């Protein structure tokens, strides 16, 4: 069986994302540049956030 290749996390890629938690405790991984007051987020802006780090890293591949 082949070993699963994990994306390499470097200082530059790791600092582009932040984990945020909503009021219900659900965590999201978002680009730092996408962050703003949550009450002002549009539905389109919410779509640019990730539910977990694995999904965020897949897009970077």
N, C-alpha and C positions, 0 to 999 in steps of 0.2 A: 504494500500500500504506500502511495506517495505521501510525503509530508506536506501538509497545507502551508502554503506560503503566506506569511503575514506581511502586510504593508509595513515599510520602514517608517518609523516616526522619528523625525529629526527635530531639532530645536525650531527651525523655521516652520515646519508643518504643524507641530504641536501647538505653537503659539497662535495659530490662525483660528483656532476653535476654542470655545468655552462651553462647559456644561452648565446649564441653567435648570432650575426646578420651578414648576408652576405651583400654584396654591394647593393643588391636590396632591403634590409630591411627585408628579411625573417628571422625569428628567429628559432634557433635550440637549443635543450637541449643535451649537450654532456658530456660524462664522462671527468673529468679533465685530466685523464691519456691519453686520446685519442687526446688531443689538440696538435697541432703543426702548423707550417707555412701553411696556407691554400693552397698556391700554390704548396705545396709538397704532398697534400693528394691524395692517390690512391682511385679509386672507391670503393674498399673493405673497406677502412678506413671510407669513407663517409657513408657507410651502417651501421656503428656502432653508428651513431649519430641519434638523435630523433628530430622530428619536433615539439614536445610539451611535456610538463612535464607529462601529463597524460599517454602518451605512455611509457615514461621512467619509471614511477612508476608501470605500469602494469607488466613490466618485472621483477621488484624486488619482486613481490608478490610470 
